[in-house]
Amino acid sequence: MGSRTRTLVLLFPGQGAQHVRMAAGLYGHDPVFSATVDDVLERFGDADRLRSDWLSERPSVHIDDVRLAQPLLFTIGYALGRMLLSQGVRPAALLGHSVGELVAATLAEVFSLGDAVTLMRDRVDRLQATPPGGMLTVSAAEHELAPVLARHPDVAVGAVNAPRQIALAALDGPLRAVEEELRAAGFTARRVAATTAFHSPVLAPLFTDPQPLSGFSLGSPRIPLWSAFTTEPVRSPDPGLWSDQPAAPVLFWPTLDKLLGSGRYLLADVGPGQGLATLARRHPEVQAGHSAVTALLPARPGAPEDERASVHRCLQVLRAEGLAPETTLSEVAPSTRGVL
C-alpha cells in the first residue's frame, strides 16, 4: 500500500529533550515561529531574561532546571507547532510526552494559550519548591524492575517509553541508591536531564489543589489528541486529567501502540533531540513499513543552519507523503529581528 495512505501525527517531547539554544537557528528566519516565541515568552513574564537564557551558550539558569527547561520546552514546542500549521500542515492527531502533552493540548485548543501559560507558571512555581530529584532511564522491562522497586518504595515508574526503556523517578537519595543497585545487577541506566522527580508520587501533594484549573474554560480538541496518561484519545475537557498530570506516570509506549494499531501514520517528532522519533522507530508497525517516522530538528545540538536544514528536510518528507503543500521556509522572508 502506498505511503499516501498515511496520515500525520505530531509528537511533542518533554523534560530531557532540552538543550542549550534549542531551535534558536529558526529565530529570525521564520516569522510565525519568531513571533510565537516572543508572544509566549511575554506571557510567561520576564521575557527578556528567558529569551536571553534561551539564546545564550551559557544561560544564567542551568538548562535542566525546571525554571528554564519547562517554560522553554512549552514555548519552543508550541512555536514549532504553530510554524508547521502556518505552512499548511494538517495533522490527523497530536501526542505529547509530559509537558509536550500540554503543548499538544494547547495546539488542539483544549486550552487557550493564556490559560496554558498560566498553568505552566503555576506548575513551575510548585515544582521548584520540591527537594532535588530526578529521573533514571533503565534498559529493562517493567516486570524486571519490580523486585528492585519493592526494595525501594520511594522510587516509582515515571514513564514507560518503550518495552525495554523505563524511566524511574524519585528524590536524589533514593534514586542514587536504586541506580547503584541496578548497575551492580548489570542493568544499563542513564540519568535523564532533569532535576525534579517528575511523574512520581513525590509530587502528588503539590497538585491536590486544582487551582488554577478551576478558572479555566477547557474545550474539546479541535485536532484529535491522544493522552499519554490515559492511553486514549481525549474526548472531553476533563480538568482532572490535567491537574493530576505532573505526578502521574507517562505511558508513552502503550499510547503509541494503540495509536499505531488504528491506522498508518507518519510520525513527526516536533522538538529538540529526536528522542521520541528514536523510540517510535522501534515500534513493529514502523519497522514493518506500515508507519514511518521523521523529525523536525537535528538529533544533536549544532549550528543554526543545521536546524534550518533539518526543517527543510522534514518538510520535504511531508510533501513526499502528500501531507504538506509546496511552501518552504526558504520562501519566507526573515523576520525583523534579523538572522542568527
C-alpha positions as CSV (number, residue, x, y, z in Angstrom):
1,M,0.0,0.0,0.0
2,G,1.4,3.4,-0.9
3,S,2.7,6.0,1.5
4,R,0.0,8.4,0.6
5,T,-2.4,6.3,2.7
6,R,-0.5,7.6,5.8
7,T,-1.8,10.5,7.9
8,L,0.3,12.7,10.1
9,V,0.8,12.6,13.8
10,L,2.9,15.3,15.6
11,L,4.9,14.2,18.6
12,F,5.9,16.7,21.3
13,P,8.7,15.8,23.8
14,G,9.0,16.7,27.4
15,Q,11.7,17.2,30.0
16,G,15.0,15.6,29.0
17,A,14.8,16.8,25.4
18,Q,16.0,20.3,26.1
19,H,19.4,21.6,25.2
20,V,21.1,25.0,25.1
21,R,19.9,27.1,22.2
22,M,17.4,24.5,21.0
23,A,15.6,25.7,17.8
24,A,17.4,29.1,18.1
25,G,18.5,28.7,14.5
26,L,14.9,29.3,13.4
27,Y,14.5,32.5,15.4
28,G,14.6,35.4,13.0
29,H,14.1,33.1,10.0
30,D,10.5,32.1,10.2
31,P,8.2,34.9,11.2
32,V,5.5,32.7,12.7
33,F,8.0,30.8,14.9
34,S,9.7,34.0,15.9
35,A,6.5,35.9,16.7
36,T,5.0,33.0,18.6
37,V,8.2,32.6,20.7
38,D,8.0,36.3,21.6
39,D,4.3,36.1,22.4
40,V,4.6,33.1,24.7
41,L,7.7,34.5,26.5
42,E,5.9,37.8,27.1
43,R,3.0,35.8,28.6
44,F,5.4,34.0,31.0
45,G,6.8,37.3,32.2
46,D,10.5,38.3,32.5
47,A,10.6,37.7,28.7
48,D,14.0,39.4,28.2
49,R,15.7,37.1,30.7
50,L,14.0,33.9,29.3
51,R,14.9,34.9,25.7
52,S,18.5,35.8,26.7
53,D,18.9,32.5,28.5
54,W,17.4,30.6,25.6
55,L,19.8,32.2,23.0
56,S,22.9,32.1,25.3
57,E,25.5,29.4,25.2
58,R,25.8,29.9,29.0
59,P,22.3,30.7,30.4
60,S,22.1,32.2,33.8
61,V,19.9,29.2,34.9
62,H,21.0,25.7,34.0
63,I,19.1,24.4,31.0
64,D,17.9,21.4,33.0
65,D,16.5,23.5,35.8
66,V,12.7,23.4,35.9
67,R,12.6,27.2,35.9
68,L,14.2,27.3,32.5
69,A,13.6,23.9,30.9
70,Q,9.8,23.8,31.4
71,P,8.9,27.3,30.1
72,L,11.3,26.8,27.1
73,L,10.1,23.3,26.2
74,F,6.5,24.6,26.2
75,T,7.4,27.8,24.2
76,I,9.5,26.0,21.6
77,G,7.1,23.1,21.2
78,Y,4.2,25.4,20.7
79,A,6.0,27.8,18.4
80,L,7.2,24.8,16.2
81,G,3.7,23.5,16.1
82,R,2.3,26.9,15.1
83,M,5.0,27.2,12.4
84,L,4.0,23.8,10.9
85,L,0.3,24.8,10.9
86,S,1.2,28.0,9.2
87,Q,2.9,26.0,6.5
88,G,-0.4,24.3,5.7
89,V,0.5,21.1,7.6
90,R,-2.7,19.4,8.9
91,P,-2.1,16.7,11.4
92,A,-4.5,13.8,12.0
93,A,-3.5,13.6,15.6
94,L,-1.3,15.0,18.3
95,L,0.6,13.1,21.0
96,G,2.8,14.7,23.7
97,H,5.2,13.4,26.4
98,S,4.9,15.1,29.8
99,V,5.0,18.9,29.2
100,G,4.7,18.1,25.5
101,E,1.2,16.9,26.2
102,L,0.3,20.4,27.4
103,V,1.8,21.8,24.1
104,A,-0.4,19.4,22.1
105,A,-3.5,20.3,24.1
106,T,-2.9,24.0,23.5
107,L,-2.4,23.5,19.8
108,A,-5.7,21.4,19.8
109,E,-7.3,24.4,21.6
110,V,-8.3,22.4,24.7
111,F,-6.5,25.3,26.5
112,S,-6.3,28.9,25.3
113,L,-2.7,30.0,25.1
114,G,-3.1,32.3,28.0
115,D,-4.6,29.6,30.2
116,A,-1.8,27.2,29.2
117,V,0.9,29.6,30.2
118,T,-0.9,30.4,33.5
119,L,-0.9,26.6,34.2
120,M,2.7,26.3,33.2
121,R,3.7,29.1,35.5
122,D,1.8,27.6,38.4
123,R,3.4,24.2,37.8
124,V,6.9,25.7,37.7
125,D,6.2,27.6,41.0
126,R,5.1,24.4,42.7
127,L,7.8,22.2,41.2
128,Q,10.7,24.4,42.2
129,A,9.7,24.1,45.8
130,T,10.5,20.3,45.8
131,P,13.7,18.8,47.1
132,P,16.3,17.9,44.5
133,G,15.3,14.8,42.5
134,G,15.4,13.3,39.0
135,M,14.7,10.5,36.6
136,L,16.6,7.5,35.5
137,T,16.1,5.6,32.3
138,V,16.7,1.8,32.6
139,S,17.0,-0.7,29.8
140,A,14.7,-3.2,31.2
141,A,11.1,-4.4,31.1
142,E,8.8,-3.1,33.9
143,H,8.4,-6.6,35.4
144,E,12.2,-7.0,35.7
145,L,12.3,-3.9,37.8
146,A,9.5,-4.9,40.2
147,P,11.7,-6.7,42.7
148,V,14.2,-3.8,42.9
149,L,11.4,-1.2,43.3
150,A,9.9,-3.4,46.1
151,R,13.1,-2.8,48.0
152,H,13.0,0.9,47.2
153,P,9.4,2.1,47.8
154,D,10.4,5.8,47.4
155,V,11.2,5.2,43.7
156,A,8.4,4.9,41.2
157,V,8.0,4.3,37.5
158,G,7.7,7.7,36.0
159,A,7.4,6.8,32.3
160,V,7.0,3.7,30.1
161,N,8.8,4.9,27.0
162,A,9.4,1.6,25.2
163,P,9.0,-2.1,26.1
164,R,12.6,-2.1,27.5
165,Q,13.0,1.6,28.4
166,I,11.5,2.5,31.7
167,A,12.1,5.9,33.4
168,L,12.2,5.8,37.2
169,A,11.6,8.9,39.3
170,A,12.5,9.8,42.9
171,L,14.3,12.3,45.1
172,D,18.1,12.3,44.8
173,G,18.9,9.9,47.7
174,P,16.5,7.1,46.8
175,L,17.3,7.5,43.1
176,R,21.0,7.2,43.6
177,A,20.5,4.1,45.7
178,V,18.4,2.3,43.1
179,E,20.8,3.4,40.4
180,E,23.7,1.8,42.2
181,E,21.8,-1.4,42.8
182,L,20.6,-1.6,39.1
183,R,24.1,-1.0,37.8
184,A,25.6,-3.6,40.1
185,A,22.9,-6.1,38.8
186,G,24.1,-5.4,35.2
187,F,21.3,-3.1,34.1
188,T,22.1,-0.2,31.8
189,A,20.9,3.0,33.4
190,R,21.2,6.7,32.5
191,R,20.1,9.9,34.2
192,V,17.5,12.0,32.4
193,A,18.4,15.7,32.1
194,A,16.1,16.7,35.0
195,T,16.5,18.0,38.5
196,T,12.9,17.2,39.6
197,A,11.2,13.8,40.3
198,F,8.7,14.3,37.5
199,H,5.8,11.9,37.4
200,S,6.3,10.4,40.8
201,P,4.1,10.2,43.9
202,V,6.6,12.7,45.5
203,L,4.8,15.4,43.6
204,A,1.2,14.3,44.3
205,P,0.8,16.5,47.5
206,L,1.7,19.6,45.4
207,F,-1.1,19.1,43.0
208,T,-4.1,18.2,45.2
209,D,-5.2,21.8,44.9
210,P,-6.9,22.1,41.4
211,Q,-6.2,25.8,41.1
212,P,-5.8,27.4,38.7
213,L,-7.7,24.9,36.5
214,S,-11.0,25.8,38.2
215,G,-10.9,29.2,36.5
216,F,-10.2,27.8,33.0
217,S,-12.7,27.2,30.2
218,L,-11.5,24.0,28.6
219,G,-12.6,23.0,25.1
220,S,-12.9,19.7,23.3
221,P,-9.9,19.1,21.0
222,R,-10.2,20.6,17.5
223,I,-7.4,18.3,16.4
224,P,-7.5,14.7,17.6
225,L,-5.4,14.5,20.8
226,W,-4.1,11.3,22.4
227,S,-3.3,11.3,26.1
228,A,-0.1,9.5,27.3
229,F,-1.7,9.3,30.8
230,T,-4.9,7.5,29.9
231,T,-3.5,5.9,26.6
232,E,-6.8,7.0,24.9
233,P,-7.9,9.9,22.8
234,V,-9.1,12.9,24.8
235,R,-12.8,13.1,24.2
236,S,-14.0,15.8,26.6
237,P,-12.4,18.7,28.6
238,D,-11.8,16.9,31.9
239,P,-9.9,19.1,34.4
240,G,-8.9,16.1,36.4
241,L,-6.7,14.8,33.6
242,W,-4.6,17.9,33.7
243,S,-4.5,18.5,37.4
244,D,-3.1,15.0,38.1
245,Q,-0.7,15.1,35.1
246,P,2.6,16.2,36.8
247,A,2.5,13.3,39.3
248,A,1.1,10.6,37.1
249,P,3.3,8.2,35.0
250,V,3.7,8.9,31.3
251,L,2.5,5.8,29.3
252,F,4.1,6.9,26.0
253,W,4.7,3.4,24.5
254,P,1.3,1.9,25.4
255,T,-0.4,5.1,23.9
256,L,1.8,4.9,20.8
257,D,1.0,1.2,20.4
258,K,-2.8,1.9,20.5
259,L,-2.4,4.8,18.1
260,L,-0.4,2.8,15.6
261,G,-2.8,0.0,15.8
262,S,-5.6,2.3,14.5
263,G,-4.1,3.1,11.1
264,R,-1.0,4.0,9.0
265,Y,0.8,7.2,10.1
266,L,3.8,9.4,9.5
267,L,5.1,10.3,13.0
268,A,6.9,13.6,13.2
269,D,9.0,14.5,16.3
270,V,8.4,18.2,16.8
271,G,11.1,19.1,19.3
272,P,14.8,19.1,20.1
273,G,16.8,15.9,20.2
274,Q,14.7,13.4,18.2
275,G,14.1,11.3,21.4
276,L,10.5,10.5,20.6
277,A,11.5,9.7,17.0
278,T,14.1,7.2,18.2
279,L,11.5,5.5,20.4
280,A,8.9,5.4,17.7
281,R,11.3,3.8,15.2
282,R,11.4,0.7,17.4
283,H,7.7,0.0,17.0
284,P,6.9,-3.1,14.9
285,E,4.4,-1.1,12.8
286,V,7.2,1.3,11.8
287,Q,9.8,-1.5,11.3
288,A,7.3,-3.3,9.1
289,G,6.9,-0.1,7.0
290,H,3.2,0.4,7.7
291,S,4.0,3.6,9.5
292,A,7.1,5.9,9.3
293,V,9.0,8.4,11.4
294,T,10.6,11.8,10.7
295,A,11.9,14.6,12.9
296,L,11.8,18.4,12.6
297,L,15.1,19.2,14.3
298,P,18.5,17.5,14.4
299,A,19.3,14.7,16.8
300,R,22.1,16.7,18.4
301,P,22.9,20.3,19.1
302,G,24.7,22.0,16.2
303,A,25.0,25.1,14.1
304,P,21.9,27.3,13.5
305,E,22.0,26.4,9.8
306,D,21.8,22.7,10.7
307,E,18.4,23.3,12.4
308,R,17.1,25.2,9.3
309,A,18.3,22.4,7.0
310,S,16.6,19.8,9.2
311,V,13.3,21.6,9.0
312,H,13.6,21.8,5.2
313,R,14.3,18.0,5.1
314,C,11.3,17.3,7.3
315,L,9.0,19.4,5.1
316,Q,10.3,17.6,2.0
317,V,9.4,14.3,3.7
318,L,5.9,15.6,4.5
319,R,5.5,16.9,0.9
320,A,6.6,13.5,-0.5
321,E,3.9,11.9,1.6
322,G,1.3,14.4,0.4
323,L,1.0,15.8,3.9
324,A,2.3,19.4,3.3
325,P,2.0,22.0,0.5
326,E,4.9,23.2,-1.5
327,T,5.7,26.3,0.7
328,T,9.0,26.0,2.5
329,L,10.9,28.2,5.0
330,S,13.2,29.3,2.2
331,E,10.3,31.1,0.6
332,V,9.6,33.1,3.8
333,A,11.3,36.4,4.3
334,P,13.4,36.7,7.5
335,S,11.8,38.5,10.4
336,T,12.7,42.0,11.5
337,R,14.8,40.6,14.4
338,G,17.5,39.6,11.9
339,V,19.4,36.4,11.2
340,L,21.1,34.4,13.9
